Amino acid sequence: MKKITLEVGNTSWWKNLKYRREAAQELRKMRANNKNIKLIKKYRIEGSNTIIYGDYKIR
């Protein structure tokens, strides 16, 4: 199994649209290649960083 981290969101509503769209496109590409992908967790890094990250497990 392999683990990847994607930027899946943002606390700003207009940036959130951008990050969600990009993450969805990336996941769609991987799933098209018959890869099983499962979300492990979502989190934010401490500090002024507003990006929300998601860890995914690939089988």
PDB file of N, CA, C, O and CB in Angstrom:
ATOM      1  N   MET A   1       0.832  -1.190   0.000  1.00  0.00           N
ATOM      2  CA  MET A   1       0.000   0.000   0.000  1.00  0.00           C
ATOM      3  C   MET A   1       0.873   1.249   0.000  1.00  0.00           C
ATOM      4  O   MET A   1       1.980   1.267   0.537  1.00  0.00           O
ATOM      5  CB  MET A   1      -0.944   0.001   1.211  1.00  0.00           C
ATOM      6  N   LYS A   2       0.342   2.266  -0.609  1.00  0.00           N
ATOM      7  CA  LYS A   2       1.062   3.527  -0.747  1.00  0.00           C
ATOM      8  C   LYS A   2       0.182   4.635  -0.170  1.00  0.00           C
ATOM      9  O   LYS A   2      -1.045   4.544  -0.209  1.00  0.00           O
ATOM     10  CB  LYS A   2       1.432   3.815  -2.248  1.00  0.00           C
ATOM     11  N   LYS A   3       0.806   5.670   0.361  1.00  0.00           N
ATOM     12  CA  LYS A   3       0.060   6.787   0.950  1.00  0.00           C
ATOM     13  C   LYS A   3       0.411   8.062   0.201  1.00  0.00           C
ATOM     14  O   LYS A   3       1.582   8.328  -0.069  1.00  0.00           O
ATOM     15  CB  LYS A   3       0.371   6.938   2.472  1.00  0.00           C
ATOM     16  N   ILE A   4      -0.615   8.859  -0.137  1.00  0.00           N
ATOM     17  CA  ILE A   4      -0.386  10.152  -0.770  1.00  0.00           C
ATOM     18  C   ILE A   4      -1.109  11.226   0.030  1.00  0.00           C
ATOM     19  O   ILE A   4      -2.077  10.945   0.736  1.00  0.00           O
ATOM     20  CB  ILE A   4      -0.863  10.145  -2.251  1.00  0.00           C
ATOM     21  N   THR A   5      -0.632  12.452  -0.087  1.00  0.00           N
ATOM     22  CA  THR A   5      -1.246  13.599   0.567  1.00  0.00           C
ATOM     23  C   THR A   5      -1.652  14.606  -0.502  1.00  0.00           C
ATOM     24  O   THR A   5      -0.845  14.997  -1.344  1.00  0.00           O
ATOM     25  CB  THR A   5      -0.276  14.243   1.606  1.00  0.00           C
ATOM     26  N   LEU A   6      -2.910  15.017  -0.454  1.00  0.00           N
ATOM     27  CA  LEU A   6      -3.423  16.009  -1.391  1.00  0.00           C
ATOM     28  C   LEU A   6      -3.952  17.214  -0.621  1.00  0.00           C
ATOM     29  O   LEU A   6      -4.377  17.093   0.529  1.00  0.00           O
ATOM     30  CB  LEU A   6      -4.532  15.401  -2.286  1.00  0.00           C
ATOM     31  N   GLU A   7      -3.920  18.372  -1.266  1.00  0.00           N
ATOM     32  CA  GLU A   7      -4.551  19.565  -0.713  1.00  0.00           C
ATOM     33  C   GLU A   7      -6.020  19.483  -1.099  1.00  0.00           C
ATOM     34  O   GLU A   7      -6.356  19.585  -2.279  1.00  0.00           O
ATOM     35  CB  GLU A   7      -3.873  20.903  -1.241  1.00  0.00           C
ATOM     36  N   VAL A   8      -6.898  19.301  -0.121  1.00  0.00           N
ATOM     37  CA  VAL A   8      -8.305  19.033  -0.420  1.00  0.00           C
ATOM     38  C   VAL A   8      -9.249  20.183  -0.081  1.00  0.00           C
ATOM     39  O   VAL A   8     -10.445  20.087  -0.354  1.00  0.00           O
ATOM     40  CB  VAL A   8      -8.741  17.817   0.317  1.00  0.00           C
ATOM     41  N   GLY A   9      -8.747  21.258   0.503  1.00  0.00           N
ATOM     42  CA  GLY A   9      -9.632  22.354   0.842  1.00  0.00           C
ATOM     43  C   GLY A   9      -8.891  23.535   1.425  1.00  0.00           C
ATOM     44  O   GLY A   9      -7.666  23.539   1.538  1.00  0.00           O
ATOM     45  N   ASN A  10      -9.669  24.537   1.792  1.00  0.00           N
ATOM     46  CA  ASN A  10      -9.134  25.755   2.375  1.00  0.00           C
ATOM     47  C   ASN A  10     -10.222  26.374   3.235  1.00  0.00           C
ATOM     48  O   ASN A  10     -11.406  26.117   3.017  1.00  0.00           O
ATOM     49  CB  ASN A  10      -8.642  26.749   1.276  1.00  0.00           C
ATOM     50  N   THR A  11      -9.838  27.178   4.202  1.00  0.00           N
ATOM     51  CA  THR A  11     -10.835  27.819   5.061  1.00  0.00           C
ATOM     52  C   THR A  11     -11.525  28.974   4.349  1.00  0.00           C
ATOM     53  O   THR A  11     -12.619  29.374   4.749  1.00  0.00           O
ATOM     54  CB  THR A  11     -10.185  28.317   6.347  1.00  0.00           C
ATOM     55  N   SER A  12     -10.918  29.510   3.314  1.00  0.00           N
ATOM     56  CA  SER A  12     -11.547  30.558   2.504  1.00  0.00           C
ATOM     57  C   SER A  12     -12.486  29.891   1.496  1.00  0.00           C
ATOM     58  O   SER A  12     -12.082  28.946   0.819  1.00  0.00           O
ATOM     59  CB  SER A  12     -10.466  31.441   1.772  1.00  0.00           C
ATOM     60  N   TRP A  13     -13.723  30.362   1.387  1.00  0.00           N
ATOM     61  CA  TRP A  13     -14.700  29.674   0.543  1.00  0.00           C
ATOM     62  C   TRP A  13     -14.309  29.672  -0.925  1.00  0.00           C
ATOM     63  O   TRP A  13     -14.540  28.675  -1.609  1.00  0.00           O
ATOM     64  CB  TRP A  13     -16.054  30.311   0.700  1.00  0.00           C
ATOM     65  N   TRP A  14     -13.720  30.764  -1.444  1.00  0.00           N
ATOM     66  CA  TRP A  14     -13.386  30.798  -2.866  1.00  0.00           C
ATOM     67  C   TRP A  14     -12.126  29.996  -3.169  1.00  0.00           C
ATOM     68  O   TRP A  14     -12.006  29.450  -4.266  1.00  0.00           O
ATOM     69  CB  TRP A  14     -13.206  32.235  -3.328  1.00  0.00           C
ATOM     70  N   LYS A  15     -11.180  29.907  -2.228  1.00  0.00           N
ATOM     71  CA  LYS A  15     -10.019  29.045  -2.426  1.00  0.00           C
ATOM     72  C   LYS A  15     -10.407  27.583  -2.242  1.00  0.00           C
ATOM     73  O   LYS A  15      -9.817  26.697  -2.860  1.00  0.00           O
ATOM     74  CB  LYS A  15      -8.888  29.426  -1.453  1.00  0.00           C
ATOM     75  N   ASN A  16     -11.398  27.335  -1.395  1.00  0.00           N
ATOM     76  CA  ASN A  16     -11.864  25.977  -1.159  1.00  0.00           C
ATOM     77  C   ASN A  16     -12.375  25.347  -2.454  1.00  0.00           C
ATOM     78  O   ASN A  16     -12.128  24.169  -2.712  1.00  0.00           O
ATOM     79  CB  ASN A  16     -12.965  25.969  -0.092  1.00  0.00           C
ATOM     80  N   LEU A  17     -13.085  26.130  -3.265  1.00  0.00           N
ATOM     81  CA  LEU A  17     -13.586  25.617  -4.547  1.00  0.00           C
ATOM     82  C   LEU A  17     -12.441  25.146  -5.430  1.00  0.00           C
ATOM     83  O   LEU A  17     -12.529  24.083  -6.044  1.00  0.00           O
ATOM     84  CB  LEU A  17     -14.401  26.694  -5.277  1.00  0.00           C
ATOM     85  N   LYS A  18     -11.370  25.925  -5.501  1.00  0.00           N
ATOM     86  CA  LYS A  18     -10.207  25.592  -6.321  1.00  0.00           C
ATOM     87  C   LYS A  18      -9.547  24.303  -5.840  1.00  0.00           C
ATOM     88  O   LYS A  18      -9.304  23.396  -6.637  1.00  0.00           O
ATOM     89  CB  LYS A  18      -9.193  26.741  -6.301  1.00  0.00           C
ATOM     90  N   TYR A  19      -9.255  24.214  -4.543  1.00  0.00           N
ATOM     91  CA  TYR A  19      -8.551  23.049  -4.011  1.00  0.00           C
ATOM     92  C   TYR A  19      -9.395  21.781  -4.116  1.00  0.00           C
ATOM     93  O   TYR A  19      -8.868  20.711  -4.423  1.00  0.00           O
ATOM     94  CB  TYR A  19      -8.159  23.292  -2.559  1.00  0.00           C
ATOM     95  N   ARG A  20     -10.696  21.891  -3.865  1.00  0.00           N
ATOM     96  CA  ARG A  20     -11.563  20.711  -3.968  1.00  0.00           C
ATOM     97  C   ARG A  20     -11.636  20.215  -5.397  1.00  0.00           C
ATOM     98  O   ARG A  20     -11.624  19.008  -5.638  1.00  0.00           O
ATOM     99  CB  ARG A  20     -12.968  21.026  -3.453  1.00  0.00           C
ATOM    100  N   ARG A  21     -11.714  21.143  -6.359  1.00  0.00           N
ATOM    101  CA  ARG A  21     -11.790  20.764  -7.766  1.00  0.00           C
ATOM    102  C   ARG A  21     -10.509  20.049  -8.202  1.00  0.00           C
ATOM    103  O   ARG A  21     -10.564  19.024  -8.882  1.00  0.00           O
ATOM    104  CB  ARG A  21     -12.036  22.005  -8.646  1.00  0.00           C
ATOM    105  N   GLU A  22      -9.356  20.597  -7.805  1.00  0.00           N
ATOM    106  CA  GLU A  22      -8.082  19.987  -8.184  1.00  0.00           C
ATOM    107  C   GLU A  22      -7.910  18.606  -7.559  1.00  0.00           C
ATOM    108  O   GLU A  22      -7.442  17.683  -8.225  1.00  0.00           O
ATOM    109  CB  GLU A  22      -6.923  20.888  -7.773  1.00  0.00           C
ATOM    110  N   ALA A  23      -8.280  18.454  -6.302  1.00  0.00           N
ATOM    111  CA  ALA A  23      -8.169  17.158  -5.624  1.00  0.00           C
ATOM    112  C   ALA A  23      -9.106  16.141  -6.264  1.00  0.00           C
ATOM    113  O   ALA A  23      -8.731  14.983  -6.451  1.00  0.00           O
ATOM    114  CB  ALA A  23      -8.483  17.302  -4.119  1.00  0.00           C
ATOM    115  N   ALA A  24     -10.309  16.559  -6.596  1.00  0.00           N
ATOM    116  CA  ALA A  24     -11.273  15.645  -7.217  1.00  0.00           C
ATOM    117  C   ALA A  24     -10.785  15.170  -8.577  1.00  0.00           C
ATOM    118  O   ALA A  24     -10.959  14.000  -8.920  1.00  0.00           O
ATOM    119  CB  ALA A  24     -12.637  16.325  -7.362  1.00  0.00           C
ATOM    120  N   GLN A  25     -10.174  16.060  -9.358  1.00  0.00           N
ATOM    121  CA  GLN A  25      -9.637  15.664 -10.659  1.00  0.00           C
ATOM    122  C   GLN A  25      -8.520  14.637 -10.502  1.00  0.00           C
ATOM    123  O   GLN A  25      -8.461  13.661 -11.250  1.00  0.00           O
ATOM    124  CB  GLN A  25      -9.120  16.889 -11.420  1.00  0.00           C
ATOM    125  N   GLU A  26      -7.642  14.854  -9.537  1.00  0.00           N
ATOM    126  CA  GLU A  26      -6.539  13.931  -9.291  1.00  0.00           C
ATOM    127  C   GLU A  26      -7.055  12.558  -8.854  1.00  0.00           C
ATOM    128  O   GLU A  26      -6.581  11.531  -9.338  1.00  0.00           O
ATOM    129  CB  GLU A  26      -5.595  14.505  -8.227  1.00  0.00           C
ATOM    130  N   LEU A  27      -8.024  12.544  -7.942  1.00  0.00           N
ATOM    131  CA  LEU A  27      -8.592  11.276  -7.479  1.00  0.00           C
ATOM    132  C   LEU A  27      -9.329  10.560  -8.608  1.00  0.00           C
ATOM    133  O   LEU A  27      -9.274   9.334  -8.705  1.00  0.00           O
ATOM    134  CB  LEU A  27      -9.543  11.516  -6.298  1.00  0.00           C
ATOM    135  N   ARG A  28     -10.011  11.311  -9.454  1.00  0.00           N
ATOM    136  CA  ARG A  28     -10.722  10.721 -10.585  1.00  0.00           C
ATOM    137  C   ARG A  28      -9.750  10.038 -11.544  1.00  0.00           C
ATOM    138  O   ARG A  28     -10.033   8.951 -12.047  1.00  0.00           O
ATOM    139  CB  ARG A  28     -11.530  11.792 -11.327  1.00  0.00           C
ATOM    140  N   LYS A  29      -8.593  10.681 -11.799  1.00  0.00           N
ATOM    141  CA  LYS A  29      -7.569  10.080 -12.669  1.00  0.00           C
ATOM    142  C   LYS A  29      -7.066   8.767 -12.088  1.00  0.00           C
ATOM    143  O   LYS A  29      -6.924   7.779 -12.809  1.00  0.00           O
ATOM    144  CB  LYS A  29      -6.391  11.049 -12.872  1.00  0.00           C
ATOM    145  N   MET A  30      -6.794   8.755 -10.775  1.00  0.00           N
ATOM    146  CA  MET A  30      -6.281   7.551 -10.137  1.00  0.00           C
ATOM    147  C   MET A  30      -7.309   6.430 -10.149  1.00  0.00           C
ATOM    148  O   MET A  30      -6.966   5.273 -10.391  1.00  0.00           O
ATOM    149  CB  MET A  30      -5.858   7.852  -8.711  1.00  0.00           C
ATOM    150  N   ARG A  31      -8.560   6.766  -9.892  1.00  0.00           N
ATOM    151  CA  ARG A  31      -9.614   5.745  -9.885  1.00  0.00           C
ATOM    152  C   ARG A  31      -9.868   5.209 -11.290  1.00  0.00           C
ATOM    153  O   ARG A  31     -10.280   4.059 -11.442  1.00  0.00           O
ATOM    154  CB  ARG A  31     -10.913   6.318  -9.298  1.00  0.00           C
ATOM    155  N   ALA A  32      -9.631   6.018 -12.316  1.00  0.00           N
ATOM    156  CA  ALA A  32      -9.791   5.558 -13.700  1.00  0.00           C
ATOM    157  C   ALA A  32      -8.755   4.492 -14.035  1.00  0.00           C
ATOM    158  O   ALA A  32      -8.981   3.659 -14.913  1.00  0.00           O
ATOM    159  CB  ALA A  32      -9.672   6.740 -14.682  1.00  0.00           C
ATOM    160  N   ASN A  33      -7.631   4.515 -13.346  1.00  0.00           N
ATOM    161  CA  ASN A  33      -6.581   3.508 -13.551  1.00  0.00           C
ATOM    162  C   ASN A  33      -6.793   2.295 -12.657  1.00  0.00           C
ATOM    163  O   ASN A  33      -5.846   1.567 -12.362  1.00  0.00           O
ATOM    164  CB  ASN A  33      -5.200   4.113 -13.284  1.00  0.00           C
ATOM    165  N   ASN A  34      -8.043   2.071 -12.220  1.00  0.00           N
ATOM    166  CA  ASN A  34      -8.424   0.923 -11.396  1.00  0.00           C
ATOM    167  C   ASN A  34      -7.672   0.859 -10.083  1.00  0.00           C
ATOM    168  O   ASN A  34      -7.324  -0.229  -9.625  1.00  0.00           O
ATOM    169  CB  ASN A  34      -8.200  -0.347 -12.155  1.00  0.00           C
ATOM    170  N   LYS A  35      -7.418   1.989  -9.476  1.00  0.00           N
ATOM    171  CA  LYS A  35      -6.772   2.008  -8.171  1.00  0.00           C
ATOM    172  C   LYS A  35      -7.834   2.208  -7.095  1.00  0.00           C
ATOM    173  O   LYS A  35      -8.754   3.011  -7.250  1.00  0.00           O
ATOM    174  CB  LYS A  35      -5.690   3.123  -8.099  1.00  0.00           C
ATOM    175  N   ASN A  36      -7.690   1.465  -6.008  1.00  0.00           N
ATOM    176  CA  ASN A  36      -8.608   1.583  -4.880  1.00  0.00           C
ATOM    177  C   ASN A  36      -8.042   2.645  -3.941  1.00  0.00           C
ATOM    178  O   ASN A  36      -6.939   2.489  -3.416  1.00  0.00           O
ATOM    179  CB  ASN A  36      -8.803   0.202  -4.139  1.00  0.00           C
ATOM    180  N   ILE A  37      -8.790   3.715  -3.731  1.00  0.00           N
ATOM    181  CA  ILE A  37      -8.325   4.848  -2.933  1.00  0.00           C
ATOM    182  C   ILE A  37      -9.277   5.053  -1.761  1.00  0.00           C
ATOM    183  O   ILE A  37     -10.496   5.051  -1.931  1.00  0.00           O
ATOM    184  CB  ILE A  37      -8.226   6.141  -3.798  1.00  0.00           C
ATOM    185  N   LYS A  38      -8.706   5.231  -0.565  1.00  0.00           N
ATOM    186  CA  LYS A  38      -9.514   5.440   0.631  1.00  0.00           C
ATOM    187  C   LYS A  38      -8.928   6.581   1.456  1.00  0.00           C
ATOM    188  O   LYS A  38      -7.717   6.643   1.670  1.00  0.00           O
ATOM    189  CB  LYS A  38      -9.596   4.146   1.473  1.00  0.00           C
ATOM    190  N   LEU A  39      -9.797   7.488   1.921  1.00  0.00           N
ATOM    191  CA  LEU A  39      -9.375   8.601   2.763  1.00  0.00           C
ATOM    192  C   LEU A  39      -9.023   8.095   4.156  1.00  0.00           C
ATOM    193  O   LEU A  39      -9.807   7.384   4.785  1.00  0.00           O
ATOM    194  CB  LEU A  39     -10.477   9.676   2.841  1.00  0.00           C
ATOM    195  N   ILE A  40      -7.832   8.469   4.634  1.00  0.00           N
ATOM    196  CA  ILE A  40      -7.402   8.095   5.982  1.00  0.00           C
ATOM    197  C   ILE A  40      -7.787   9.191   6.966  1.00  0.00           C
ATOM    198  O   ILE A  40      -8.458   8.924   7.963  1.00  0.00           O
ATOM    199  CB  ILE A  40      -5.873   7.840   6.025  1.00  0.00           C
ATOM    200  N   LYS A  41      -7.362  10.442   6.687  1.00  0.00           N
ATOM    201  CA  LYS A  41      -7.697  11.557   7.576  1.00  0.00           C
ATOM    202  C   LYS A  41      -7.540  12.883   6.858  1.00  0.00           C
ATOM    203  O   LYS A  41      -6.834  12.985   5.854  1.00  0.00           O
ATOM    204  CB  LYS A  41      -6.819  11.533   8.829  1.00  0.00           C
ATOM    205  N   LYS A  42      -8.219  13.911   7.396  1.00  0.00           N
ATOM    206  CA  LYS A  42      -8.076  15.299   6.953  1.00  0.00           C
ATOM    207  C   LYS A  42      -7.512  16.085   8.122  1.00  0.00           C
ATOM    208  O   LYS A  42      -7.847  15.821   9.277  1.00  0.00           O
ATOM    209  CB  LYS A  42      -9.449  15.905   6.460  1.00  0.00           C
ATOM    210  N   TYR A  43      -6.647  17.062   7.818  1.00  0.00           N
ATOM    211  CA  TYR A  43      -6.035  17.839   8.892  1.00  0.00           C
ATOM    212  C   TYR A  43      -5.503  19.157   8.364  1.00  0.00           C
ATOM    213  O   TYR A  43      -5.347  19.345   7.158  1.00  0.00           O
ATOM    214  CB  TYR A  43      -4.911  17.046   9.557  1.00  0.00           C
ATOM    215  N   ARG A  44      -5.224  20.075   9.297  1.00  0.00           N
ATOM    216  CA  ARG A  44      -4.566  21.358   9.001  1.00  0.00           C
ATOM    217  C   ARG A  44      -3.268  21.418   9.771  1.00  0.00           C
ATOM    218  O   ARG A  44      -3.166  20.866  10.866  1.00  0.00           O
ATOM    219  CB  ARG A  44      -5.480  22.573   9.365  1.00  0.00           C
ATOM    220  N   ILE A  45      -2.285  22.077   9.213  1.00  0.00           N
ATOM    221  CA  ILE A  45      -1.001  22.267   9.876  1.00  0.00           C
ATOM    222  C   ILE A  45      -1.096  23.511  10.765  1.00  0.00           C
ATOM    223  O   ILE A  45      -1.738  24.494  10.396  1.00  0.00           O
ATOM    224  CB  ILE A  45       0.162  22.403   8.831  1.00  0.00           C
ATOM    225  N   GLU A  46      -0.459  23.464  11.924  1.00  0.00           N
ATOM    226  CA  GLU A  46      -0.467  24.595  12.862  1.00  0.00           C
ATOM    227  C   GLU A  46       0.080  25.855  12.209  1.00  0.00           C
ATOM    228  O   GLU A  46       0.915  25.782  11.308  1.00  0.00           O
ATOM    229  CB  GLU A  46       0.352  24.259  14.115  1.00  0.00           C
ATOM    230  N   GLY A  47      -0.385  26.993  12.659  1.00  0.00           N
ATOM    231  CA  GLY A  47       0.099  28.267  12.160  1.00  0.00           C
ATOM    232  C   GLY A  47      -0.939  28.962  11.304  1.00  0.00           C
ATOM    233  O   GLY A  47      -2.134  28.681  11.397  1.00  0.00           O
ATOM    234  N   SER A  48      -0.468  29.867  10.473  1.00  0.00           N
ATOM    235  CA  SER A  48      -1.381  30.663   9.655  1.00  0.00           C
ATOM    236  C   SER A  48      -1.751  29.979   8.340  1.00  0.00           C
ATOM    237  O   SER A  48      -2.453  30.566   7.517  1.00  0.00           O
ATOM    238  CB  SER A  48      -0.763  32.007   9.366  1.00  0.00           C
ATOM    239  N   ASN A  49      -1.293  28.760   8.135  1.00  0.00           N
ATOM    240  CA  ASN A  49      -1.613  28.014   6.935  1.00  0.00           C
ATOM    241  C   ASN A  49      -3.099  27.658   6.936  1.00  0.00           C
ATOM    242  O   ASN A  49      -3.591  27.077   7.903  1.00  0.00           O
ATOM    243  CB  ASN A  49      -0.742  26.743   6.835  1.00  0.00           C
ATOM    244  N   THR A  50      -3.823  27.999   5.864  1.00  0.00           N
ATOM    245  CA  THR A  50      -5.265  27.761   5.811  1.00  0.00           C
ATOM    246  C   THR A  50      -5.631  26.572   4.942  1.00  0.00           C
ATOM    247  O   THR A  50      -6.815  26.306   4.733  1.00  0.00           O
ATOM    248  CB  THR A  50      -5.969  28.988   5.303  1.00  0.00           C
ATOM    249  N   ILE A  51      -4.645  25.852   4.432  1.00  0.00           N
ATOM    250  CA  ILE A  51      -4.904  24.716   3.547  1.00  0.00           C
ATOM    251  C   ILE A  51      -5.270  23.491   4.375  1.00  0.00           C
ATOM    252  O   ILE A  51      -4.668  23.221   5.414  1.00  0.00           O
ATOM    253  CB  ILE A  51      -3.673  24.420   2.655  1.00  0.00           C
ATOM    254  N   ILE A  52      -6.266  22.757   3.894  1.00  0.00           N
ATOM    255  CA  ILE A  52      -6.682  21.503   4.528  1.00  0.00           C
ATOM    256  C   ILE A  52      -6.106  20.363   3.687  1.00  0.00           C
ATOM    257  O   ILE A  52      -6.298  20.322   2.472  1.00  0.00           O
ATOM    258  CB  ILE A  52      -8.263  21.399   4.646  1.00  0.00           C
ATOM    259  N   TYR A  53      -5.406  19.446   4.337  1.00  0.00           N
ATOM    260  CA  TYR A  53      -4.765  18.330   3.654  1.00  0.00           C
ATOM    261  C   TYR A  53      -5.537  17.047   3.911  1.00  0.00           C
ATOM    262  O   TYR A  53      -6.209  16.912   4.934  1.00  0.00           O
ATOM    263  CB  TYR A  53      -3.305  18.179   4.109  1.00  0.00           C
ATOM    264  N   GLY A  54      -5.440  16.112   2.985  1.00  0.00           N
ATOM    265  CA  GLY A  54      -6.069  14.806   3.140  1.00  0.00           C
ATOM    266  C   GLY A  54      -5.053  13.718   2.824  1.00  0.00           C
ATOM    267  O   GLY A  54      -4.368  13.782   1.803  1.00  0.00           O
ATOM    268  N   ASP A  55      -4.954  12.723   3.694  1.00  0.00           N
ATOM    269  CA  ASP A  55      -4.096  11.576   3.452  1.00  0.00           C
ATOM    270  C   ASP A  55      -4.956  10.454   2.881  1.00  0.00           C
ATOM    271  O   ASP A  55      -6.014  10.137   3.424  1.00  0.00           O
ATOM    272  CB  ASP A  55      -3.367  11.125   4.758  1.00  0.00           C
ATOM    273  N   TYR A  56      -4.498   9.858   1.787  1.00  0.00           N
ATOM    274  CA  TYR A  56      -5.222   8.784   1.122  1.00  0.00           C
ATOM    275  C   TYR A  56      -4.358   7.546   1.048  1.00  0.00           C
ATOM    276  O   TYR A  56      -3.141   7.629   0.882  1.00  0.00           O
ATOM    277  CB  TYR A  56      -5.669   9.209  -0.279  1.00  0.00           C
ATOM    278  N   LYS A  57      -5.000   6.393   1.172  1.00  0.00           N
ATOM    279  CA  LYS A  57      -4.335   5.105   1.066  1.00  0.00           C
ATOM    280  C   LYS A  57      -4.673   4.520  -0.300  1.00  0.00           C
ATOM    281  O   LYS A  57      -5.841   4.449  -0.682  1.00  0.00           O
ATOM    282  CB  LYS A  57      -4.765   4.140   2.226  1.00  0.00           C
ATOM    283  N   ILE A  58      -3.639   4.099  -1.036  1.00  0.00           N
ATOM    284  CA  ILE A  58      -3.812   3.523  -2.363  1.00  0.00           C
ATOM    285  C   ILE A  58      -3.446   2.053  -2.304  1.00  0.00           C
ATOM    286  O   ILE A  58      -2.396   1.696  -1.771  1.00  0.00           O
ATOM    287  CB  ILE A  58      -2.950   4.268  -3.419  1.00  0.00           C
ATOM    288  N   ARG A  59      -4.293   1.202  -2.840  1.00  0.00           N
ATOM    289  CA  ARG A  59      -3.988  -0.221  -2.904  1.00  0.00           C
ATOM    290  C   ARG A  59      -3.695  -0.625  -4.318  1.00  0.00           C
ATOM    291  O   ARG A  59      -3.412  -1.794  -4.580  1.00  0.00           O
ATOM    292  CB  ARG A  59      -5.130  -1.051  -2.347  1.00  0.00           C
TER     293      ARG A  59
END
